Amino acid sequence: MTPRELAEKICRVLSDAGHEAYFVGGCVRDLVLGREPADYDISTDALPERVEALFPGSLTVGAKFGVVVVVEQGIQVEVATFRSDISYSDGRHPDRVVYSHSAADDVRRRDFTINGMLLDPRTGQVIDLVGGRADLEARLIRAIGDPDRRFAEDKLRMLRAVRFAARFGFAIELTTFAAIQKRATEIDRVSAERVRDELTRLLTEGSARRGFELLDATDLLPAVLPEIARMKGVEQPLQFHPEGDVWIHTRLMLERLPAGVSPTLAWGVMLHDVGKPPTFTPPAGPGGRIRFDNHTEVGAVMAEAICRRFRFSNAATEQIVSLVRNHLRFIDVQRMRPATLKRFVRLPHFEEHLELHRLDCLASHGKFDSYELVQRFLAETPPEEVRPPRLVTGEDLKALGLRPGPIFGEILQAVEEAQLEGRVKTREGALAFIQAMARETAEGEEQ
């Protein structure tokens, strides 16, 4: 069963039981645009308890807002009762809802005209009470009714307006745009998780540059990501960055993020130079150049704070911070010792580090020597040479008569270093290597 088949079945059951039932929202928008929706939502005059009775086993997590989730064969479809929302004191959720028997009432409480159309699956008729079709043709994102009221009700709608405009390549209608600018600073009323999820969608739907330019134009950027807003006007040395300042460079990288890109890579790209504004140093003396000393480490600290602010998981935070911290290491790969290079490519999800570096080059000097060297190294080096099996353990060190302590870690690391360099290849060789180390240490202590 497909999501559409389940949605059609739900509408058929509701209709046979004497209720109105329509596809609603983004799925109707996508069908009008000739796109296959990822999921389907249904709007009906049936009360939540009636929906639950008709579809036993439904999820009632949103029942207090009139939403029941029908589940079948692992597929979920949300079914919402026609309603009017009565005040939004938290700027995100209605304080209470009043059920309605009118589809028109239900549509008028929704966010944007392009998401406010209904479709009767029995006839294929699109019911457009808010001018959504005209705005699709005009390529406009327009709030339903009074934009200021829509954004006062739910602040997250401001970010959604930007995301829809970016995804579809639409403009934001002027009064809607002005209402976002007016209320941009109120976005802090929305939970960090909700803002994070909208920004992640913005970064991964294939129009990240356009999305961030709209965030800037609507004044939402300094409200949600002031660290990114501070990149504007921060000049860079032309020999490395002929494209311009840090903001221009970051947008050029965002422009190349494809739809479906990994969220951690997308956030890593956005944040990779976040440490440059606070470390900017102008040219000093004749022949001097702009410098950003230690900007990767400063950026890593900032990236971690941003990830914590948006409540990323620990795993996602670690990867995003690692991308920021390590993005300049590619400069040194041609001079790295074999052991150092092998450890570098062993970073978790190294493919994201490599792709960030490629995008960094594309958006700046256009030189790919380091990128190509690493690609060749990965293609030509057997995995067992990059991650060689451990030849000795702490128990082996005890058997050699060595006392447990911090020295064990140093010895085991030295053995691995010798393995990575190709100087030790067998267990016997490792044991001989350790014995030689012990003799040298003893001789040094005697002297």
C-alpha positions in Angstrom: 0.0 0.0 0.0 1.2 3.5 -0.9 0.6 6.7 1.2 -1.9 7.8 -1.5 -3.8 4.5 -1.5 -4.1 4.8 2.3 -5.3 8.4 2.1 -7.9 7.5 -0.6 -9.1 4.6 1.6 -9.5 6.9 4.6 -11.5 9.4 2.6 -13.6 6.7 1.2 -14.4 5.2 4.6 -15.2 8.6 6.1 -17.4 9.5 3.1 -19.3 6.2 3.3 -19.9 7.0 7.0 -21.6 10.3 6.0 -18.7 12.7 6.5 -16.8 15.2 4.3 -13.2 14.3 3.8 -10.5 15.9 1.6 -6.8 15.9 0.9 -5.4 19.1 2.3 -2.2 21.2 2.5 1.1 20.4 0.9 -0.1 17.2 -0.8 -2.7 19.2 -2.8 -0.1 21.8 -3.6 2.3 19.2 -4.9 -0.4 17.4 -6.9 -1.4 20.7 -8.6 2.3 21.3 -9.4 2.5 17.8 -10.9 4.7 16.4 -8.2 4.2 13.2 -6.2 3.7 14.1 -2.5 5.9 12.5 0.1 2.9 12.3 2.5 -0.8 13.0 2.7 -3.0 14.9 5.1 -6.8 14.7 5.4 -9.3 17.3 6.6 -12.8 16.1 7.7 -15.9 17.2 9.6 -15.7 13.9 11.6 -14.7 14.5 15.3 -11.5 12.8 16.5 -13.4 10.1 18.5 -15.4 9.2 15.3 -12.1 8.9 13.4 -10.7 6.6 16.1 -13.9 4.5 16.0 -13.7 4.1 12.2 -9.9 3.3 12.3 -9.1 1.2 15.4 -5.5 1.3 16.4 -5.0 4.9 15.3 -2.5 7.2 17.2 -4.1 9.9 19.2 -1.0 12.0 20.0 -2.5 15.1 18.5 -6.1 14.5 19.4 -6.4 17.6 21.7 -5.7 19.6 18.5 -8.2 17.5 16.5 -5.6 15.4 14.8 -5.6 11.6 14.7 -2.9 9.6 12.9 -4.2 6.5 11.0 -1.6 3.8 10.6 -1.7 0.9 8.3 1.1 -1.3 7.0 3.6 1.1 8.5 2.2 4.1 6.6 0.8 7.1 8.5 -1.7 9.6 7.4 -2.8 12.5 9.6 -6.6 13.1 9.8 -7.6 16.5 11.2 -11.1 17.7 12.1 -12.3 21.0 10.6 -11.6 23.6 13.3 -10.9 27.2 14.2 -8.0 28.0 16.4 -8.6 30.3 19.3 -5.5 32.4 20.3 -1.9 31.3 20.4 -0.4 32.6 23.7 2.8 30.7 23.2 3.3 31.9 19.6 3.3 28.3 18.3 0.2 26.2 19.4 -3.4 27.2 19.7 -4.6 27.6 23.3 -7.7 25.7 22.4 -9.6 24.7 19.3 -13.2 24.9 18.3 -14.4 22.3 15.9 -16.3 23.4 12.8 -18.6 21.8 10.2 -17.2 24.2 7.6 -14.2 23.3 5.4 -13.9 27.1 4.7 -13.3 27.8 8.4 -10.6 25.1 8.5 -8.8 26.4 5.4 -8.8 30.0 6.6 -6.8 29.2 9.8 -3.9 27.6 7.7 -0.6 29.3 6.9 -0.2 30.0 3.2 -2.5 30.1 0.2 -0.5 27.5 -1.7 -1.1 25.1 1.3 -4.7 26.0 1.7 -6.3 24.1 -1.1 -8.5 21.0 -0.7 -8.9 18.1 -3.1 -11.8 15.6 -3.2 -10.1 12.3 -4.1 -13.4 10.8 -5.3 -13.8 13.4 -8.1 -10.3 14.9 -8.4 -11.8 18.4 -7.9 -9.5 21.0 -6.3 -11.4 23.3 -4.0 -9.6 26.6 -3.7 -11.1 29.1 -1.3 -8.0 31.2 -0.7 -6.4 31.8 -4.1 -3.8 29.2 -3.9 -3.8 28.2 -7.5 -3.4 31.8 -8.6 -0.4 32.2 -6.3 1.1 28.9 -7.6 0.9 30.3 -11.1 2.3 33.7 -9.9 5.0 31.9 -8.0 4.2 33.6 -4.7 4.2 32.7 -1.1 1.3 34.6 0.5 -0.1 34.2 4.0 -3.8 33.4 4.2 -5.7 36.4 5.5 -3.8 39.0 7.6 -0.1 38.0 7.5 0.7 39.8 10.7 -2.0 37.7 12.5 -0.8 34.5 10.9 2.8 35.1 12.2 1.6 36.3 15.6 -0.3 33.0 15.9 2.7 30.8 14.9 6.1 32.3 14.7 7.6 29.2 13.0 5.5 30.1 9.9 8.1 32.9 9.2 10.8 30.3 8.7 8.4 28.1 6.7 7.7 31.0 4.3 11.4 31.3 3.6 11.8 27.6 3.2 8.9 27.3 0.7 10.1 30.3 -1.2 13.6 28.8 -1.5 12.4 25.2 -2.3 10.0 26.3 -5.1 12.0 29.3 -6.3 9.0 31.6 -5.5 8.9 35.2 -4.2 7.4 36.1 -0.9 4.4 38.4 -1.4 5.1 42.0 -0.2 2.8 42.3 2.8 3.8 38.8 3.9 7.4 39.7 3.6 6.9 42.9 5.6 5.1 41.0 8.3 8.1 38.7 8.6 10.5 41.6 8.9 8.3 43.1 11.6 8.2 40.0 13.7 11.6 38.4 12.9 13.0 38.9 16.4 10.0 37.0 17.8 11.3 33.7 16.3 13.0 33.1 19.7 9.5 32.1 21.0 9.8 28.9 19.0 11.5 25.9 20.5 15.1 25.4 19.5 14.3 21.9 18.1 11.6 23.3 15.8 13.9 26.1 14.5 16.7 23.5 14.0 14.5 21.2 12.0 13.3 24.1 9.7 16.9 25.2 9.2 18.0 21.6 8.4 15.2 21.3 5.8 16.3 24.7 4.4 19.9 23.4 4.1 19.0 20.0 2.6 16.2 20.6 0.1 18.5 21.8 -2.7 18.1 25.6 -2.4 20.2 26.4 0.6 21.9 29.6 -0.8 18.5 31.1 -1.8 17.1 30.1 1.6 19.9 31.9 3.5 19.7 34.9 1.3 16.0 35.1 2.2 16.8 34.7 5.9 19.1 37.6 5.6 16.6 39.8 3.6 13.8 39.1 6.0 16.0 39.9 9.1 15.5 36.3 10.4 19.2 35.5 9.9 20.6 37.6 12.8 17.7 36.3 14.9 18.3 32.6 14.4 22.0 32.5 13.5 23.8 35.7 14.5 27.2 34.0 14.1 26.4 33.6 10.3 25.1 37.1 10.0 28.5 38.4 11.3 30.2 36.9 8.2 29.0 39.7 6.0 31.8 42.1 5.1 34.6 40.1 6.7 37.2 40.3 3.9 39.6 37.5 3.0 43.0 37.3 1.4 42.5 37.5 -2.4 45.2 34.9 -3.2 43.1 32.3 -1.4 39.6 33.7 -1.8 39.2 35.7 -5.0 35.4 35.3 -4.7 35.1 37.8 -1.8 34.2 37.9 1.8 33.3 35.1 4.2 29.5 35.5 3.6 30.0 35.3 -0.2 32.2 32.2 0.2 29.8 30.5 2.5 26.8 31.2 0.1 28.8 29.8 -2.8 29.3 26.6 -0.9 25.6 26.4 0.2 24.6 26.9 -3.5 26.3 23.6 -4.3 24.6 21.5 -1.7 22.3 19.0 -3.5 18.8 18.0 -2.3 19.1 15.1 0.1 22.5 16.0 1.4 23.5 14.7 4.8 22.3 17.2 7.5 25.6 17.1 9.3 27.6 17.9 6.1 25.1 20.7 5.4 25.5 22.2 8.9 29.3 21.7 8.6 29.4 23.6 5.4 27.4 26.4 6.8 29.6 26.6 10.0 33.0 25.7 8.6 34.2 29.4 8.7 32.2 30.5 11.6 35.4 31.2 13.5 36.7 33.8 11.0 34.8 36.9 12.1 36.1 36.8 15.7 39.7 36.0 14.5 40.0 38.5 11.7 43.3 40.4 11.7 43.9 43.0 9.1 47.2 43.1 7.1 50.1 44.3 9.2 52.8 46.2 7.4 54.0 46.1 3.8 53.4 42.7 2.2 51.1 41.6 5.1 47.8 39.9 4.5 44.6 39.3 6.3 44.9 36.5 8.8 42.4 34.3 10.7 44.8 32.7 13.2 43.4 29.6 15.0 40.0 30.1 13.3 39.3 26.4 13.0 39.7 25.8 16.8 37.7 28.9 17.6 35.1 27.9 15.0 34.9 24.4 16.5 34.1 25.8 19.9 31.5 28.1 18.4 30.0 25.3 16.3 29.6 23.1 19.5 27.9 26.0 21.3 25.5 26.4 18.3 24.8 22.7 18.1 24.0 22.6 21.9 21.8 25.7 21.5 19.8 23.9 18.8 19.8 20.6 20.8 21.5 18.4 18.3 22.2 14.8 19.3 25.7 14.2 20.7 26.6 12.2 17.6 25.5 15.0 15.2 27.3 17.6 17.3 30.5 15.6 17.3 30.4 15.3 13.5 29.6 18.9 12.8 32.3 20.1 15.2 34.8 17.7 13.6 34.0 19.0 10.1 34.7 22.6 11.3 37.8 21.7 13.3 39.5 19.6 10.5 38.5 21.4 7.3 41.9 23.1 7.0 44.0 19.9 7.5 43.7 19.1 3.8 46.3 21.9 3.2 48.9 19.7 4.8 48.1 16.3 3.3 50.9 16.5 0.8 53.4 16.8 3.6 51.8 14.4 6.0 53.7 11.3 7.2 51.9 8.1 6.1 50.7 7.4 9.7 49.3 10.9 10.0 47.5 10.7 6.7 46.0 7.3 7.6 44.7 8.6 10.9 43.2 11.6 9.1 41.2 9.5 6.7 40.0 7.4 9.6 38.0 10.2 10.9 34.3 9.1 11.3 32.3 9.8 8.1 35.5 11.0 6.3 33.5 11.2 3.1 31.8 14.3 4.5 35.2 15.9 5.3 36.3 15.2 1.7 33.2 16.6 0.2 33.4 19.7 2.4 36.9 20.3 1.2 35.8 19.8 -2.5 33.1 22.4 -2.0 35.5 24.7 -0.2 37.9 24.6 -3.2 35.1 25.1 -5.7 33.9 28.2 -3.9 37.4 29.7 -3.6 40.7 29.1 -5.4 39.6 26.1 -7.5 42.8 24.1 -6.7 42.1 20.4 -6.1 45.6 18.9 -5.6 45.0 17.8 -2.0 41.5 16.5 -2.8 42.9 14.4 -5.7 45.8 13.1 -3.6 43.4 11.9 -0.9 41.1 10.3 -3.4 44.1 8.4 -5.0 45.3 7.4 -1.5 41.9 6.0 -0.6 41.6 4.2 -3.9 45.1 2.6 -3.8 45.5 1.8 -0.1 44.0 -1.4 1.2 41.6 -0.9 4.2 43.8 -3.1 6.4 46.7 -0.7 5.9 44.6 2.2 7.0 43.1 0.4 9.9 45.6 -2.4 10.7 44.6 -5.0 13.3 46.1 -4.5 16.8 49.2 -6.7 17.1 49.7 -6.4 20.9 47.6 -5.6 24.0 48.3 -4.5 27.6 48.4 -8.2 28.6 51.4 -8.7 26.2 53.1 -5.7 27.9 52.6 -7.3 31.3 54.0 -10.6 30.0 57.1 -8.7 29.0 57.5 -7.6 32.6 56.4 -4.0 32.1 54.5 -2.3 34.9 50.9 -1.1 34.1 50.5 2.7 33.9 50.3 5.6 31.5 53.3 4.2 29.7 51.1 1.4 28.3 49.1 3.8 26.2 52.3 5.5 24.9 53.8 2.1 23.9 50.6 0.8 22.2 50.3 4.1 20.3 54.0 3.9 19.2 53.4 0.3 18.0 50.4 1.5 15.9 52.5 4.4 14.6 55.1 1.9 13.4 52.4 -0.3 11.8 51.0 2.7 9.9 54.4 3.6 8.8 55.0 0.1 7.6 57.9 -0.5 10.0 56.1 -3.2 11.9 53.9 -5.8 10.2 53.7 -8.8 12.5 53.1 -9.7 16.2 56.7 -10.8 16.5 57.9 -7.6 15.0 55.7 -5.6 17.4 57.1 -7.5 20.4 60.7 -6.9 19.2 59.8 -3.2 18.7 58.5 -2.9 22.3 61.6 -4.6 23.7 63.8 -2.2 21.8 61.8 0.7 23.2 62.2 -0.7 26.7 66.0 -1.0 26.3 66.3 2.6 25.0 64.2 3.9 27.9 66.3 2.0 30.4 69.6 3.2 28.9 68.3 6.7 28.9 67.5 6.5 32.6 70.9 5.1 33.4 72.6 8.0 31.7 
